[in-house]
Amino acid sequence: MKKIKLLVLFILLLGLTGCNQKYENGEVNVFNWSEYIPDSVIRQFEKEYDIKVNYSTYSSNEECLAKVMSSKTGTYDILVPSDYMVDIMLKKDLLEKIDTASLTNFSNLDPNYLNQSYDPNNDYSVPFIAGGVVIAVNKQKIEENITSYNDLLNPKYKDSIVLLDDERVVIGIALKANGYSLNDTNDYALAEAKEFLLELKPNIKLYDSDNPKGSLITEEASIGVIWNAEAALAIGENSNIEIVFPKEGIYKWIDNFVISKGAKNKENALKFINYILNPEVMKRVVTYFPYKNVNQETNKLLSDSYLNNEAMNIPDRIMNNGEFVIDIGENITKYDRLWSEIK
């Protein structure tokens, strides 16, 4: 009995030792979207570089911004904001410059995703992944042919739709449905968007940005206005689901690695970013979370099942017809007010 007790004690101590593992090269604090980088990729980085990754997540660009602004300087090293949020963070002096020359894998990136208007010379941002908001439809439940955001207003779809919990997405599609830009701030346009969303409201089952595919897979919802990779993963689990690119054009985006102002682990942050830009690593990322790959060297490694899947690898013609969200400055208060009125 004594031997058994000693063995149990040894195992417990071994477990505690593992929990307090020392990393010789320090740490890096990453604040990222949920379901974006596989845990196995993070663990491999820790093993190869002997750097501890402290990883936390958010569900929207606005949540990320609010958390960064309310936290002590240096709390986070790496953030992953979308295009327009890079612009906002730059204006608020929240980002460090990035020496892209020190990133040996930077040249792997597709030039089409570099030098965007929000950071023309990529002085502060490194493209990570791209994608768009699409409509996913369970064709076994929905008989009609959905081609437009306006088709979602059909009263037959009461309590059937999952929407992303993101004000720029939801208000954006309402504006697009009425023929406006995703970024329109005209009071008349926003009034029409509000009218659209109030008409849509009875059809909304839930708002979910973290796992919108879940309610589609279980068929709790029959229609989703969701991120393209979430649609792709839902299709993989439920063959009744199909993807629709709305005729008005998609909300498209590029998510980027940035380094937070006052980052305490800047060198480790650069190592982490460079590691993700490795073609083999990026292949693992987009295979697990199938958004649109922006690494041209990774494309050479990806299977036809990814490259020919329009839900994963959104066609260029669709991306080119899409629209980026942009910083609308103080007009965001109009969106905030509308969001609180319709949700």
N, C-alpha and C positions, 0 to 999 in steps of 0.2 A: 504493500500500500504506500509506503514511504517513497519507493522508487517511482511509483505512478505520480505521486504528488510533485516530486522533483522534476519529472518529465514535463508535466503540465506547466509548472513554473518556468521551465526553460523555454517552452514554446511561447508562453506569454511574453517573456522578456525579449525573445527573438522578434516577435511581432512589434513590440514597442520600439525596438532598435530600427526596424524597417520603416516605422512611421516617422522616425526622427532622422532619416537618412541625410547625411551631409553631402552637399554638392560643392565640389572643389571650386567651380567657376561662378558661383553665385546664383542669381535668379533673374527672371524676367517676368514682368506683370502684364498679362495680355487681357484686354477687354474686347470681346468679340460678340458677334451675333450668335444666337443659339443654333445648334445643328449646322456647323460650318466647317470645322476641322475635326477629323476623326481623332478620338482619344489615342489610338495606336500611333498616329503621326506625332502627337505631342510627346508620348512616352519614348518614342524612338529618338526624338531630338534631345530629350533629357539624358538618354543613355549615351548618345554620340558626343554631346558637348559637355556633359557633366554640369548642366545648368538646370535649376529647378524652374518649372513653368507654373506660375500662379495664374490660373485661368478662370475668368468670370464672364458672364454673358448678359446681353440685353436683347430687347425685342424690337426696338425702333431707333432710328437716328436721334429722335428727340429725347428718348430715354438716355441714350449714350451721352448726349450733350449735357443734359441736366445733371447726370451723375458726375461727369468730369468737372463741371463748374461748381458743384457743391462739395467736391472732395479736395483734400489737401494737395497742393502742387507736388507732383512726383508720385502720386498714388498709382498711376498707370504708366507703363512704358509704351505699349503698343495699343492702338485703337484701330478699328476697321470701319470708318464712316463711308457712306455713299458719296458720290460726286458732289451734290449740292452742300452736303454737310462738311466736306473738306473746305469748301468756300467759306462757309459760316465760321468754322473753327479758325481759319486763317485770319478772318476779319476780327476775331476775338483774341488773337494772339495766343492760341492754345497749342500751337504745333512747333516742333523743332525742325530745322532743315535736315534733309537726308542727303548724305554723300553717296549718290548712286554709283559713283566710280568705285566705291569700296564693295559694292554688291557684284560679285563675279557672275551671278546668274541673271542680272538685270537684262542682259542682251537677249535672254530667252523670250522676253515679252513681245507680243505682237505689236508692231508700231501703230496699228490702227487704234490701240487703246492707250497710247501715250499722248502727251502734250494736249490734254483736253482743256477746255476753257476755264475750268475751275482751278487748274494748276498747270499753266502752259508749258513749263519746262520741267515738270516733275521734280521741283525743288523740295516739295514737302510730302509727296504722296507716291506710292508704288502700287499700280494696279494688281489686284489679287484675283478677282473673279467678276463675272458679269452675268446679267440675266434680265428677266422681265416679269411683269405681272400678267398672268394668262387666265383664261376661264377653263375650268375643268368640269366636264359634264358626264354624269352617269347616264348613259344612253338607254339603260334598261328602265330607268325611272323617268327620264325626260324624253318624250316622244318628239317634241318640236325641234326644229333645226335652229340652234342658237348661233348667231353670227355677230351680234352686236351687244353692247352694254344695255341698250334699250330693251332688248329681248328679255332681260332679267326682271322687268317690271310685270311680267305676266302674272296675274293673280293666282294662277294654278300652282305657282311655286312658293306659296305661303309656307313659311317656316322651313325652307329647304336650302338656304344659301349660307355658306361660311365665307366671311370676308376677312381680309387681313385687318388686324387691329392697328391701323396706321392712318393717321388723318390725311397725310399728303396723298396716299394711295386712294383712299375712299373718296375724298373730295375731288381728286384728280380725275377719276373715272366718271364722276358725275358731270364734271366740266366737259370731258371728252364726249360724253353721251349727247351733250347739247351743242356740240360743234365748236367748243372753245379749246384753248390750250390748257394743258395740265396746270399751268402757272398763272392763269388769268386772275386778276385781282379786281376787276371791274365789279361794282356792286350789283349790277343787273345780271351779270354772268353767275355770280355767287348766289343770287336769289334763285335763279333757275336750277343751280346745282342743289340747293337746299330742297326745292320742290321735288326734284328727282329722287333725292335720298329719303324724303318723307314718304314718297310713294313706294319706294323700295323697302322701307323698314319692315312691313309685315312679312316680307319674304326672307328676312335675315334670321337664320337660326342662331348663329353665334359669330363673334369676332375672335379671331385666333391668329396670331402671328408666329407663335412658337411651334405649333404642330397642327396646322390646318389640314394636312393630309389625313390625320387620324379620323376626323368625322366623315371624310369621304370614303375611306377604306371600310369603316364600319357601317356606312350608308346612313348615318345619322343625318348627314347632309347629302343632297343630290347634285349640288352645283357649288363650285368654289371659285372665288376670285383670289388667286393665290400666287406665290412665287413659283416660277417654272419648275424648279427641282422638286418642290413639294408635289406638284402635279405629276411629274415623272415617277416619283416614288409611289404615289397613290396608284398610278396605272400599273406599276409592277406588282402591286398587291391585289388590285381589283381590275380585271380585264374589261369590265363594263364601262370604265372611265375613258373618256377621250379628251384631247386638248383642243381648245379653240383660241385662235388669235383674233381678237375683236377687230372688225373692219375699221373702227375709228383709229386704230394704232395702239400699240402697247406702251405702258409705262416701262421704260428701260433704265438700267442703271449699271454703274461700275462701282464696285466696292474696293476700297484701297487700304493698304497698310500705311499708317502714319505713326509718328513718334510724338508722344505727348510732351508739351512744354515742361521743362524741368525734370524729365525722365531720369531716374536714378541709375538705370541700367541700360544706357544708350548703346553701348557696344554689344551687349547681349541681345538687345532688340534687333540690331542690324544682322547679327548671326541668325536669329530666328527668321527674319524676313528672307534672307538669302537662302536659308534652308528650304523654306516653302517654295521658293522659285526654282528649286531643283526639278527638272522635268519628271523624274521618277516619283518624287514626293507629291508633286502637283497631280500626277496621274492618280495616286491613291486618294487625294482629296476629292477630285471630280468624279471618281468612280463611286465613292461613298456618298457624296452630296453633289448630285449631277447638275450643277449650274453650267453656264457657258464658260468654257476655258479660254483664258487670254494668254496662255503660254504657248507660243508657236512650236517650241521643241516638244512639249507634251503632246501636241496634236499628232506627232509622228508615232507616238506610243499607244494612242487610244484605239480601242477596237471599233469596228464598224457598227456594233450595237450601240455605241455612244454617238459616234459621228453622224450616223444616219437617223438618230432619234431626235425629232424636232422639239420634243418637250425638254430634252436635256441640252442639245446643241441647237439653240434657236437659230433658224436660218438668217443669213445676213440680210436678206430682203426684208424680213420682219423687223430686225433690229434697226435697219436704216429707215424704216417707216415709223419707228417708235419715237418717243420724246423723253428727254431727261427732265426731271424736276430740277428747278433752279432756286437759288435763294431769292425770296421775295421781300426781304427786309422787314420793315415794320408792318407790312401788310399781313404778316403771319398772324397778327392778332385777329384779323377777320376770319382766317381759317380756324383759329382756336375757338372763336365764338361760335362759328357754324358747327364745328365738331361737337361742342358741348350741347348744342341745341338739337342735334339729330341723333346722337348716340343714346 
